[in-house]
Amino acid sequence: MAQLKSLPEEGGGILPPARKPTYPVSVRLDNDVVHRLRVLAAKKRMRYQTLLKQLLTERLYEEEKREGLV
């Protein structure tokens, strides 16, 4: 059986670690919220879905801390 070789990359030659598995979720947002997300994400040079996940994760942590869960 043939072995897979990692592709050479700049500065190391090893592949980055695999991303954590994600779970798809449908959320309905107002057009204004999506527009604001897109504008802010563009300013930060990132995708709006990535920004949304980041904001949600940060806010969830704040709420968990406030409730004494972490």
PQR file of N, CA, C, O and H, with PARSE charges and radii, in Angstrom:
ATOM      1  N   MET A   1       0.840  -1.170   0.000 -0.4000 1.5000
ATOM      2  CA  MET A   1       0.000   0.000   0.000 -0.0000 2.0000
ATOM      3  C   MET A   1       0.891   1.240   0.000  0.5500 1.7000
ATOM      4  O   MET A   1       1.866   1.309   0.748 -0.5500 1.4000
ATOM      5  N   ALA A   2       0.557   2.208  -0.832 -0.4000 1.5000
ATOM      6  CA  ALA A   2       1.350   3.420  -0.948 -0.0000 2.0000
ATOM      7  C   ALA A   2       1.111   4.327   0.254  0.5500 1.7000
ATOM      8  O   ALA A   2      -0.008   4.432   0.756 -0.5500 1.4000
ATOM      9  H   ALA A   2      -0.235   2.152  -1.440  0.4000 1.0000
ATOM     10  N   GLN A   3       2.169   4.975   0.704 -0.4000 1.5000
ATOM     11  CA  GLN A   3       2.047   5.902   1.815 -0.0000 2.0000
ATOM     12  C   GLN A   3       1.831   7.305   1.277  0.5500 1.7000
ATOM     13  O   GLN A   3       2.421   7.693   0.268 -0.5500 1.4000
ATOM     14  H   GLN A   3       3.078   4.890   0.296  0.4000 1.0000
ATOM     15  N   LEU A   4       0.985   8.059   1.954 -0.4000 1.5000
ATOM     16  CA  LEU A   4       0.758   9.446   1.581 -0.0000 2.0000
ATOM     17  C   LEU A   4       1.872  10.294   2.167  0.5500 1.7000
ATOM     18  O   LEU A   4       2.257  10.120   3.323 -0.5500 1.4000
ATOM     19  H   LEU A   4       0.506   7.744   2.773  0.4000 1.0000
ATOM     20  N   LYS A   5       2.378  11.200   1.372 -0.4000 1.5000
ATOM     21  CA  LYS A   5       3.416  12.106   1.852 -0.0000 2.0000
ATOM     22  C   LYS A   5       2.803  13.477   2.080  0.5500 1.7000
ATOM     23  O   LYS A   5       1.907  13.905   1.352 -0.5500 1.4000
ATOM     24  H   LYS A   5       2.066  11.341   0.433  0.4000 1.0000
ATOM     25  N   SER A   6       3.301  14.152   3.099 -0.4000 1.5000
ATOM     26  CA  SER A   6       2.813  15.508   3.325 -0.0000 2.0000
ATOM     27  C   SER A   6       3.399  16.431   2.265  0.5500 1.7000
ATOM     28  O   SER A   6       4.538  16.265   1.829 -0.5500 1.4000
ATOM     29  H   SER A   6       4.029  13.804   3.690  0.4000 1.0000
ATOM     30  N   LEU A   7       2.602  17.393   1.870 -0.4000 1.5000
ATOM     31  CA  LEU A   7       3.051  18.346   0.878 -0.0000 2.0000
ATOM     32  C   LEU A   7       3.990  19.356   1.525  0.5500 1.7000
ATOM     33  O   LEU A   7       3.732  19.814   2.638 -0.5500 1.4000
ATOM     34  H   LEU A   7       1.676  17.528   2.224  0.4000 1.0000
ATOM     35  N   PRO A   8       5.060  19.702   0.852 -0.5600 1.5000
ATOM     36  CA  PRO A   8       5.964  20.698   1.445  0.2800 2.0000
ATOM     37  C   PRO A   8       5.286  22.058   1.503  0.5500 1.7000
ATOM     38  O   PRO A   8       4.632  22.475   0.548 -0.5500 1.4000
ATOM     39  N   GLU A   9       5.443  22.735   2.609 -0.4000 1.5000
ATOM     40  CA  GLU A   9       4.900  24.071   2.783 -0.0000 2.0000
ATOM     41  C   GLU A   9       6.030  24.988   3.189  0.5500 1.7000
ATOM     42  O   GLU A   9       7.104  24.534   3.584 -0.5500 1.4000
ATOM     43  H   GLU A   9       5.974  22.397   3.386  0.4000 1.0000
ATOM     44  N   GLU A  10       5.784  26.264   3.091 -0.4000 1.5000
ATOM     45  CA  GLU A  10       6.804  27.230   3.455 -0.0000 2.0000
ATOM     46  C   GLU A  10       7.191  27.072   4.914  0.5500 1.7000
ATOM     47  O   GLU A  10       6.329  27.043   5.793 -0.5500 1.4000
ATOM     48  H   GLU A  10       4.912  26.633   2.770  0.4000 1.0000
ATOM     49  N   GLY A  11       8.473  26.973   5.169 -0.4000 1.5000
ATOM     50  CA  GLY A  11       8.982  27.008   6.520 -0.0000 2.0000
ATOM     51  C   GLY A  11       8.847  25.753   7.349  0.5500 1.7000
ATOM     52  O   GLY A  11       9.075  25.822   8.556 -0.5500 1.4000
ATOM     53  H   GLY A  11       9.173  26.997   4.456  0.4000 1.0000
ATOM     54  N   GLY A  12       8.493  24.605   6.787 -0.4000 1.5000
ATOM     55  CA  GLY A  12       8.409  23.466   7.669 -0.0000 2.0000
ATOM     56  C   GLY A  12       8.269  22.133   6.975  0.5500 1.7000
ATOM     57  O   GLY A  12       8.939  21.173   7.353 -0.5500 1.4000
ATOM     58  H   GLY A  12       8.308  24.549   5.806  0.4000 1.0000
ATOM     59  N   GLY A  13       7.430  22.045   5.985 -0.4000 1.5000
ATOM     60  CA  GLY A  13       7.256  20.785   5.300 -0.0000 2.0000
ATOM     61  C   GLY A  13       6.280  19.841   5.981  0.5500 1.7000
ATOM     62  O   GLY A  13       6.141  18.697   5.547 -0.5500 1.4000
ATOM     63  H   GLY A  13       6.885  22.825   5.677  0.4000 1.0000
ATOM     64  N   ILE A  14       5.598  20.280   7.036 -0.4000 1.5000
ATOM     65  CA  ILE A  14       4.598  19.418   7.667 -0.0000 2.0000
ATOM     66  C   ILE A  14       3.232  20.082   7.547  0.5500 1.7000
ATOM     67  O   ILE A  14       3.130  21.304   7.442 -0.5500 1.4000
ATOM     68  H   ILE A  14       5.711  21.209   7.389  0.4000 1.0000
ATOM     69  N   LEU A  15       2.215  19.285   7.563 -0.4000 1.5000
ATOM     70  CA  LEU A  15       0.858  19.806   7.444 -0.0000 2.0000
ATOM     71  C   LEU A  15       0.373  20.361   8.779  0.5500 1.7000
ATOM     72  O   LEU A  15       0.757  19.851   9.832 -0.5500 1.4000
ATOM     73  H   LEU A  15       2.297  18.292   7.648  0.4000 1.0000
ATOM     74  N   PRO A  16      -0.458  21.389   8.754 -0.5600 1.5000
ATOM     75  CA  PRO A  16      -1.000  21.920  10.009  0.2800 2.0000
ATOM     76  C   PRO A  16      -1.965  20.912  10.624  0.5500 1.7000
ATOM     77  O   PRO A  16      -2.453  20.018   9.932 -0.5500 1.4000
ATOM     78  N   PRO A  17      -2.242  21.049  11.915 -0.5600 1.5000
ATOM     79  CA  PRO A  17      -3.180  20.115  12.545  0.2800 2.0000
ATOM     80  C   PRO A  17      -4.568  20.240  11.928  0.5500 1.7000
ATOM     81  O   PRO A  17      -4.951  21.305  11.443 -0.5500 1.4000
ATOM     82  N   ALA A  18      -5.302  19.161  11.952 -0.4000 1.5000
ATOM     83  CA  ALA A  18      -6.661  19.151  11.402 -0.0000 2.0000
ATOM     84  C   ALA A  18      -7.552  20.071  12.222  0.5500 1.7000
ATOM     85  O   ALA A  18      -7.370  20.215  13.431 -0.5500 1.4000
ATOM     86  H   ALA A  18      -4.991  18.296  12.347  0.4000 1.0000
ATOM     87  N   ARG A  19      -8.524  20.697  11.545 -0.4000 1.5000
ATOM     88  CA  ARG A  19      -9.474  21.553  12.247 -0.0000 2.0000
ATOM     89  C   ARG A  19     -10.432  20.705  13.060  0.5500 1.7000
ATOM     90  O   ARG A  19     -10.680  19.543  12.737 -0.5500 1.4000
ATOM     91  H   ARG A  19      -8.672  20.580  10.562  0.4000 1.0000
ATOM     92  N   LYS A  20     -10.971  21.301  14.125 -0.4000 1.5000
ATOM     93  CA  LYS A  20     -11.964  20.612  14.932 -0.0000 2.0000
ATOM     94  C   LYS A  20     -13.219  20.406  14.090  0.5500 1.7000
ATOM     95  O   LYS A  20     -13.551  21.251  13.259 -0.5500 1.4000
ATOM     96  H   LYS A  20     -10.769  22.245  14.387  0.4000 1.0000
ATOM     97  N   PRO A  21     -13.913  19.297  14.294 -0.5600 1.5000
ATOM     98  CA  PRO A  21     -15.160  19.102  13.544  0.2800 2.0000
ATOM     99  C   PRO A  21     -16.191  20.164  13.931  0.5500 1.7000
ATOM    100  O   PRO A  21     -16.238  20.606  15.079 -0.5500 1.4000
ATOM    101  N   THR A  22     -16.996  20.556  12.983 -0.4000 1.5000
ATOM    102  CA  THR A  22     -18.028  21.551  13.248 -0.0000 2.0000
ATOM    103  C   THR A  22     -19.397  20.948  12.991  0.5500 1.7000
ATOM    104  O   THR A  22     -19.525  19.906  12.348 -0.5500 1.4000
ATOM    105  H   THR A  22     -16.958  20.197  12.051  0.4000 1.0000
ATOM    106  N   TYR A  23     -20.418  21.621  13.503 -0.4000 1.5000
ATOM    107  CA  TYR A  23     -21.788  21.156  13.378 -0.0000 2.0000
ATOM    108  C   TYR A  23     -22.589  22.244  12.676  0.5500 1.7000
ATOM    109  O   TYR A  23     -22.643  23.371  13.170 -0.5500 1.4000
ATOM    110  H   TYR A  23     -20.315  22.467  14.025  0.4000 1.0000
ATOM    111  N   PRO A  24     -23.209  21.946  11.547 -0.5600 1.5000
ATOM    112  CA  PRO A  24     -23.960  22.985  10.839  0.2800 2.0000
ATOM    113  C   PRO A  24     -25.233  23.372  11.598  0.5500 1.7000
ATOM    114  O   PRO A  24     -25.967  22.516  12.093 -0.5500 1.4000
ATOM    115  N   VAL A  25     -25.474  24.682  11.676 -0.4000 1.5000
ATOM    116  CA  VAL A  25     -26.644  25.208  12.366 -0.0000 2.0000
ATOM    117  C   VAL A  25     -27.265  26.291  11.487  0.5500 1.7000
ATOM    118  O   VAL A  25     -26.552  27.120  10.922 -0.5500 1.4000
ATOM    119  H   VAL A  25     -24.879  25.377  11.275  0.4000 1.0000
ATOM    120  N   SER A  26     -28.576  26.286  11.374 -0.4000 1.5000
ATOM    121  CA  SER A  26     -29.271  27.327  10.627 -0.0000 2.0000
ATOM    122  C   SER A  26     -29.776  28.387  11.594  0.5500 1.7000
ATOM    123  O   SER A  26     -30.431  28.074  12.589 -0.5500 1.4000
ATOM    124  H   SER A  26     -29.156  25.613  11.833  0.4000 1.0000
ATOM    125  N   VAL A  27     -29.465  29.640  11.293 -0.4000 1.5000
ATOM    126  CA  VAL A  27     -29.902  30.762  12.114 -0.0000 2.0000
ATOM    127  C   VAL A  27     -30.422  31.839  11.170  0.5500 1.7000
ATOM    128  O   VAL A  27     -29.762  32.197  10.194 -0.5500 1.4000
ATOM    129  H   VAL A  27     -28.933  29.894  10.486  0.4000 1.0000
ATOM    130  N   ARG A  28     -31.595  32.342  11.467 -0.4000 1.5000
ATOM    131  CA  ARG A  28     -32.155  33.417  10.642 -0.0000 2.0000
ATOM    132  C   ARG A  28     -31.801  34.757  11.280  0.5500 1.7000
ATOM    133  O   ARG A  28     -32.087  34.998  12.453 -0.5500 1.4000
ATOM    134  H   ARG A  28     -32.131  32.051  12.260  0.4000 1.0000
ATOM    135  N   LEU A  29     -31.168  35.628  10.481 -0.4000 1.5000
ATOM    136  CA  LEU A  29     -30.751  36.938  10.958 -0.0000 2.0000
ATOM    137  C   LEU A  29     -31.385  38.017  10.094  0.5500 1.7000
ATOM    138  O   LEU A  29     -31.632  37.808   8.906 -0.5500 1.4000
ATOM    139  H   LEU A  29     -30.935  35.432   9.529  0.4000 1.0000
ATOM    140  N   ASP A  30     -31.647  39.167  10.694 -0.4000 1.5000
ATOM    141  CA  ASP A  30     -32.154  40.301   9.928 -0.0000 2.0000
ATOM    142  C   ASP A  30     -31.129  40.713   8.875  0.5500 1.7000
ATOM    143  O   ASP A  30     -29.924  40.535   9.057 -0.5500 1.4000
ATOM    144  H   ASP A  30     -31.447  39.337  11.658  0.4000 1.0000
ATOM    145  N   ASN A  31     -31.627  41.264   7.778 -0.4000 1.5000
ATOM    146  CA  ASN A  31     -30.730  41.733   6.713 -0.0000 2.0000
ATOM    147  C   ASN A  31     -29.716  42.731   7.238  0.5500 1.7000
ATOM    148  O   ASN A  31     -28.553  42.713   6.836 -0.5500 1.4000
ATOM    149  H   ASN A  31     -32.605  41.408   7.631  0.4000 1.0000
ATOM    150  N   ASP A  32     -30.157  43.603   8.139 -0.4000 1.5000
ATOM    151  CA  ASP A  32     -29.264  44.611   8.703 -0.0000 2.0000
ATOM    152  C   ASP A  32     -28.111  43.969   9.472  0.5500 1.7000
ATOM    153  O   ASP A  32     -26.970  44.419   9.369 -0.5500 1.4000
ATOM    154  H   ASP A  32     -31.102  43.617   8.465  0.4000 1.0000
ATOM    155  N   VAL A  33     -28.399  42.932  10.233 -0.4000 1.5000
ATOM    156  CA  VAL A  33     -27.356  42.248  11.010 -0.0000 2.0000
ATOM    157  C   VAL A  33     -26.338  41.602  10.075  0.5500 1.7000
ATOM    158  O   VAL A  33     -25.132  41.698  10.303 -0.5500 1.4000
ATOM    159  H   VAL A  33     -29.326  42.566  10.317  0.4000 1.0000
ATOM    160  N   VAL A  34     -26.821  40.949   9.031 -0.4000 1.5000
ATOM    161  CA  VAL A  34     -25.912  40.308   8.079 -0.0000 2.0000
ATOM    162  C   VAL A  34     -25.063  41.365   7.377  0.5500 1.7000
ATOM    163  O   VAL A  34     -23.863  41.175   7.183 -0.5500 1.4000
ATOM    164  H   VAL A  34     -27.800  40.871   8.845  0.4000 1.0000
ATOM    165  N   HIS A  35     -25.683  42.470   6.999 -0.4000 1.5000
ATOM    166  CA  HIS A  35     -24.933  43.555   6.349 -0.0000 2.0000
ATOM    167  C   HIS A  35     -23.829  44.078   7.269  0.5500 1.7000
ATOM    168  O   HIS A  35     -22.687  44.253   6.845 -0.5500 1.4000
ATOM    169  H   HIS A  35     -26.658  42.625   7.156  0.4000 1.0000
ATOM    170  N   ARG A  36     -24.185  44.324   8.532 -0.4000 1.5000
ATOM    171  CA  ARG A  36     -23.197  44.816   9.498 -0.0000 2.0000
ATOM    172  C   ARG A  36     -22.068  43.812   9.700  0.5500 1.7000
ATOM    173  O   ARG A  36     -20.901  44.193   9.794 -0.5500 1.4000
ATOM    174  H   ARG A  36     -25.113  44.182   8.876  0.4000 1.0000
ATOM    175  N   LEU A  37     -22.416  42.537   9.767 -0.4000 1.5000
ATOM    176  CA  LEU A  37     -21.386  41.496   9.885 -0.0000 2.0000
ATOM    177  C   LEU A  37     -20.444  41.516   8.687  0.5500 1.7000
ATOM    178  O   LEU A  37     -19.225  41.450   8.845 -0.5500 1.4000
ATOM    179  H   LEU A  37     -23.364  42.228   9.692  0.4000 1.0000
ATOM    180  N   ARG A  38     -21.014  41.606   7.495 -0.4000 1.5000
ATOM    181  CA  ARG A  38     -20.199  41.615   6.276 -0.0000 2.0000
ATOM    182  C   ARG A  38     -19.261  42.823   6.227  0.5500 1.7000
ATOM    183  O   ARG A  38     -18.095  42.697   5.853 -0.5500 1.4000
ATOM    184  H   ARG A  38     -22.004  41.659   7.367  0.4000 1.0000
ATOM    185  N   VAL A  39     -19.780  43.993   6.610 -0.4000 1.5000
ATOM    186  CA  VAL A  39     -18.954  45.205   6.599 -0.0000 2.0000
ATOM    187  C   VAL A  39     -17.802  45.081   7.591  0.5500 1.7000
ATOM    188  O   VAL A  39     -16.654  45.372   7.255 -0.5500 1.4000
ATOM    189  H   VAL A  39     -20.727  44.095   6.915  0.4000 1.0000
ATOM    190  N   LEU A  40     -18.108  44.650   8.808 -0.4000 1.5000
ATOM    191  CA  LEU A  40     -17.075  44.505   9.829 -0.0000 2.0000
ATOM    192  C   LEU A  40     -16.066  43.436   9.443  0.5500 1.7000
ATOM    193  O   LEU A  40     -14.862  43.615   9.625 -0.5500 1.4000
ATOM    194  H   LEU A  40     -19.040  44.413   9.081  0.4000 1.0000
ATOM    195  N   ALA A  41     -16.558  42.326   8.910 -0.4000 1.5000
ATOM    196  CA  ALA A  41     -15.660  41.241   8.491 -0.0000 2.0000
ATOM    197  C   ALA A  41     -14.731  41.708   7.371  0.5500 1.7000
ATOM    198  O   ALA A  41     -13.542  41.389   7.375 -0.5500 1.4000
ATOM    199  H   ALA A  41     -17.537  42.181   8.763  0.4000 1.0000
ATOM    200  N   ALA A  42     -15.267  42.457   6.421 -0.4000 1.5000
ATOM    201  CA  ALA A  42     -14.436  42.965   5.322 -0.0000 2.0000
ATOM    202  C   ALA A  42     -13.335  43.870   5.864  0.5500 1.7000
ATOM    203  O   ALA A  42     -12.194  43.815   5.407 -0.5500 1.4000
ATOM    204  H   ALA A  42     -16.233  42.716   6.418  0.4000 1.0000
ATOM    205  N   LYS A  43     -13.685  44.696   6.835 -0.4000 1.5000
ATOM    206  CA  LYS A  43     -12.688  45.586   7.432 -0.0000 2.0000
ATOM    207  C   LYS A  43     -11.582  44.792   8.125  0.5500 1.7000
ATOM    208  O   LYS A  43     -10.419  45.195   8.128 -0.5500 1.4000
ATOM    209  H   LYS A  43     -14.613  44.741   7.206  0.4000 1.0000
ATOM    210  N   LYS A  44     -11.964  43.657   8.712 -0.4000 1.5000
ATOM    211  CA  LYS A  44     -10.997  42.802   9.406 -0.0000 2.0000
ATOM    212  C   LYS A  44     -10.340  41.789   8.462  0.5500 1.7000
ATOM    213  O   LYS A  44      -9.496  40.995   8.877 -0.5500 1.4000
ATOM    214  H   LYS A  44     -12.909  43.329   8.709  0.4000 1.0000
ATOM    215  N   ARG A  45     -10.743  41.831   7.183 -0.4000 1.5000
ATOM    216  CA  ARG A  45     -10.213  40.909   6.161 -0.0000 2.0000
ATOM    217  C   ARG A  45     -10.445  39.450   6.542  0.5500 1.7000
ATOM    218  O   ARG A  45      -9.533  38.623   6.529 -0.5500 1.4000
ATOM    219  H   ARG A  45     -11.429  42.476   6.846  0.4000 1.0000
ATOM    220  N   MET A  46     -11.703  39.168   6.883 -0.4000 1.5000
ATOM    221  CA  MET A  46     -12.073  37.798   7.204 -0.0000 2.0000
ATOM    222  C   MET A  46     -13.475  37.537   6.666  0.5500 1.7000
ATOM    223  O   MET A  46     -14.181  38.471   6.286 -0.5500 1.4000
ATOM    224  H   MET A  46     -12.444  39.840   6.894  0.4000 1.0000
ATOM    225  N   ARG A  47     -13.874  36.278   6.635 -0.4000 1.5000
ATOM    226  CA  ARG A  47     -15.208  35.927   6.175 -0.0000 2.0000
ATOM    227  C   ARG A  47     -16.221  36.245   7.274  0.5500 1.7000
ATOM    228  O   ARG A  47     -15.923  36.152   8.464 -0.5500 1.4000
ATOM    229  H   ARG A  47     -13.300  35.519   6.944  0.4000 1.0000
ATOM    230  N   TYR A  48     -17.429  36.624   6.842 -0.4000 1.5000
ATOM    231  CA  TYR A  48     -18.415  37.015   7.849 -0.0000 2.0000
ATOM    232  C   TYR A  48     -18.849  35.830   8.711  0.5500 1.7000
ATOM    233  O   TYR A  48     -19.194  36.012   9.879 -0.5500 1.4000
ATOM    234  H   TYR A  48     -17.671  36.700   5.875  0.4000 1.0000
ATOM    235  N   GLN A  49     -18.835  34.613   8.146 -0.4000 1.5000
ATOM    236  CA  GLN A  49     -19.202  33.444   8.955 -0.0000 2.0000
ATOM    237  C   GLN A  49     -18.157  33.212  10.051  0.5500 1.7000
ATOM    238  O   GLN A  49     -18.499  32.851  11.178 -0.5500 1.4000
ATOM    239  H   GLN A  49     -18.554  34.465   7.198  0.4000 1.0000
ATOM    240  N   THR A  50     -16.901  33.418   9.715 -0.4000 1.5000
ATOM    241  CA  THR A  50     -15.824  33.265  10.691 -0.0000 2.0000
ATOM    242  C   THR A  50     -15.962  34.294  11.802  0.5500 1.7000
ATOM    243  O   THR A  50     -15.811  33.976  12.981 -0.5500 1.4000
ATOM    244  H   THR A  50     -16.623  33.711   8.800  0.4000 1.0000
ATOM    245  N   LEU A  51     -16.250  35.534  11.412 -0.4000 1.5000
ATOM    246  CA  LEU A  51     -16.448  36.591  12.402 -0.0000 2.0000
ATOM    247  C   LEU A  51     -17.632  36.262  13.301  0.5500 1.7000
ATOM    248  O   LEU A  51     -17.557  36.451  14.515 -0.5500 1.4000
ATOM    249  H   LEU A  51     -16.372  35.793  10.453  0.4000 1.0000
ATOM    250  N   LEU A  52     -18.714  35.776  12.725 -0.4000 1.5000
ATOM    251  CA  LEU A  52     -19.894  35.420  13.507 -0.0000 2.0000
ATOM    252  C   LEU A  52     -19.559  34.336  14.530  0.5500 1.7000
ATOM    253  O   LEU A  52     -19.966  34.434  15.687 -0.5500 1.4000
ATOM    254  H   LEU A  52     -18.775  35.622  11.739  0.4000 1.0000
ATOM    255  N   LYS A  53     -18.823  33.307  14.117 -0.4000 1.5000
ATOM    256  CA  LYS A  53     -18.428  32.251  15.059 -0.0000 2.0000
ATOM    257  C   LYS A  53     -17.546  32.807  16.164  0.5500 1.7000
ATOM    258  O   LYS A  53     -17.688  32.422  17.325 -0.5500 1.4000
ATOM    259  H   LYS A  53     -18.493  33.228  13.177  0.4000 1.0000
ATOM    260  N   GLN A  54     -16.636  33.709  15.814 -0.4000 1.5000
ATOM    261  CA  GLN A  54     -15.745  34.309  16.795 -0.0000 2.0000
ATOM    262  C   GLN A  54     -16.538  35.134  17.812  0.5500 1.7000
ATOM    263  O   GLN A  54     -16.322  35.012  19.018 -0.5500 1.4000
ATOM    264  H   GLN A  54     -16.521  34.021  14.871  0.4000 1.0000
ATOM    265  N   LEU A  55     -17.451  35.968  17.325 -0.4000 1.5000
ATOM    266  CA  LEU A  55     -18.259  36.797  18.223 -0.0000 2.0000
ATOM    267  C   LEU A  55     -19.142  35.944  19.126  0.5500 1.7000
ATOM    268  O   LEU A  55     -19.270  36.223  20.318 -0.5500 1.4000
ATOM    269  H   LEU A  55     -17.627  36.066  16.346  0.4000 1.0000
ATOM    270  N   LEU A  56     -19.738  34.925  18.570 -0.4000 1.5000
ATOM    271  CA  LEU A  56     -20.602  34.039  19.349 -0.0000 2.0000
ATOM    272  C   LEU A  56     -19.809  33.313  20.433  0.5500 1.7000
ATOM    273  O   LEU A  56     -20.264  33.207  21.572 -0.5500 1.4000
ATOM    274  H   LEU A  56     -19.634  34.698  17.602  0.4000 1.0000
ATOM    275  N   THR A  57     -18.639  32.818  20.084 -0.4000 1.5000
ATOM    276  CA  THR A  57     -17.797  32.110  21.042 -0.0000 2.0000
ATOM    277  C   THR A  57     -17.363  33.034  22.180  0.5500 1.7000
ATOM    278  O   THR A  57     -17.396  32.643  23.347 -0.5500 1.4000
ATOM    279  H   THR A  57     -18.269  32.904  19.159  0.4000 1.0000
ATOM    280  N   GLU A  58     -16.956  34.263  21.839 -0.4000 1.5000
ATOM    281  CA  GLU A  58     -16.531  35.215  22.864 -0.0000 2.0000
ATOM    282  C   GLU A  58     -17.681  35.572  23.803  0.5500 1.7000
ATOM    283  O   GLU A  58     -17.503  35.623  25.020 -0.5500 1.4000
ATOM    284  H   GLU A  58     -16.929  34.581  20.891  0.4000 1.0000
ATOM    285  N   ARG A  59     -18.849  35.817  23.238 -0.4000 1.5000
ATOM    286  CA  ARG A  59     -20.012  36.196  24.060 -0.0000 2.0000
ATOM    287  C   ARG A  59     -20.484  35.033  24.929  0.5500 1.7000
ATOM    288  O   ARG A  59     -20.886  35.234  26.075 -0.5500 1.4000
ATOM    289  H   ARG A  59     -18.994  35.776  22.249  0.4000 1.0000
ATOM    290  N   LEU A  60     -20.434  33.828  24.388 -0.4000 1.5000
ATOM    291  CA  LEU A  60     -20.803  32.644  25.159 -0.0000 2.0000
ATOM    292  C   LEU A  60     -19.890  32.477  26.366  0.5500 1.7000
ATOM    293  O   LEU A  60     -20.355  32.163  27.461 -0.5500 1.4000
ATOM    294  H   LEU A  60     -20.108  33.665  23.457  0.4000 1.0000
ATOM    295  N   TYR A  61     -18.600  32.685  26.170 -0.4000 1.5000
ATOM    296  CA  TYR A  61     -17.645  32.589  27.269 -0.0000 2.0000
ATOM    297  C   TYR A  61     -17.957  33.631  28.345  0.5500 1.7000
ATOM    298  O   TYR A  61     -17.917  33.330  29.537 -0.5500 1.4000
ATOM    299  H   TYR A  61     -18.222  32.941  25.280  0.4000 1.0000
ATOM    300  N   GLU A  62     -18.270  34.873  27.912 -0.4000 1.5000
ATOM    301  CA  GLU A  62     -18.610  35.925  28.877 -0.0000 2.0000
ATOM    302  C   GLU A  62     -19.832  35.535  29.709  0.5500 1.7000
ATOM    303  O   GLU A  62     -19.848  35.732  30.924 -0.5500 1.4000
ATOM    304  H   GLU A  62     -18.302  35.119  26.943  0.4000 1.0000
ATOM    305  N   GLU A  63     -20.841  34.990  29.060 -0.4000 1.5000
ATOM    306  CA  GLU A  63     -22.056  34.576  29.786 -0.0000 2.0000
ATOM    307  C   GLU A  63     -21.773  33.404  30.724  0.5500 1.7000
ATOM    308  O   GLU A  63     -22.280  33.371  31.845 -0.5500 1.4000
ATOM    309  H   GLU A  63     -20.827  34.830  28.072  0.4000 1.0000
ATOM    310  N   GLU A  64     -20.967  32.446  30.269 -0.4000 1.5000
ATOM    311  CA  GLU A  64     -20.607  31.308  31.135 -0.0000 2.0000
ATOM    312  C   GLU A  64     -19.851  31.792  32.360  0.5500 1.7000
ATOM    313  O   GLU A  64     -20.080  31.312  33.470 -0.5500 1.4000
ATOM    314  H   GLU A  64     -20.556  32.473  29.358  0.4000 1.0000
ATOM    315  N   LYS A  65     -18.940  32.754  32.155 -0.4000 1.5000
ATOM    316  CA  LYS A  65     -18.182  33.304  33.267 -0.0000 2.0000
ATOM    317  C   LYS A  65     -19.114  34.022  34.245  0.5500 1.7000
ATOM    318  O   LYS A  65     -18.986  33.863  35.459 -0.5500 1.4000
ATOM    319  H   LYS A  65     -18.754  33.144  31.254  0.4000 1.0000
ATOM    320  N   ARG A  66     -20.043  34.806  33.719 -0.4000 1.5000
ATOM    321  CA  ARG A  66     -20.996  35.545  34.555 -0.0000 2.0000
ATOM    322  C   ARG A  66     -21.866  34.606  35.372  0.5500 1.7000
ATOM    323  O   ARG A  66     -22.225  34.922  36.507 -0.5500 1.4000
ATOM    324  H   ARG A  66     -20.147  34.935  32.733  0.4000 1.0000
ATOM    325  N   GLU A  67     -22.207  33.464  34.812 -0.4000 1.5000
ATOM    326  CA  GLU A  67     -23.063  32.482  35.498 -0.0000 2.0000
ATOM    327  C   GLU A  67     -22.255  31.529  36.369  0.5500 1.7000
ATOM    328  O   GLU A  67     -22.833  30.664  37.027 -0.5500 1.4000
ATOM    329  H   GLU A  67     -21.916  33.207  33.891  0.4000 1.0000
ATOM    330  N   GLY A  68     -20.920  31.670  36.390 -0.4000 1.5000
ATOM    331  CA  GLY A  68     -20.066  30.822  37.217 -0.0000 2.0000
ATOM    332  C   GLY A  68     -19.875  29.418  36.663  0.5500 1.7000
ATOM    333  O   GLY A  68     -19.599  28.481  37.411 -0.5500 1.4000
ATOM    334  H   GLY A  68     -20.450  32.373  35.856  0.4000 1.0000
ATOM    335  N   LEU A  69     -20.021  29.276  35.355 -0.4000 1.5000
ATOM    336  CA  LEU A  69     -19.885  27.944  34.753 -0.0000 2.0000
ATOM    337  C   LEU A  69     -18.446  27.631  34.350  0.5500 1.7000
ATOM    338  O   LEU A  69     -18.109  26.472  34.105 -0.5500 1.4000
ATOM    339  H   LEU A  69     -20.246  30.037  34.747  0.4000 1.0000
ATOM    340  N   VAL A  70     -17.605  28.650  34.282 -0.4000 1.5000
ATOM    341  CA  VAL A  70     -16.185  28.432  33.948 -0.0000 2.0000
ATOM    342  C   VAL A  70     -15.311  29.107  34.948  0.5500 1.7000
ATOM    343  O   VAL A  70     -14.087  29.042  34.841 -0.5500 1.4000
ATOM    344  H   VAL A  70     -17.879  29.590  34.481  0.4000 1.0000
TER
END
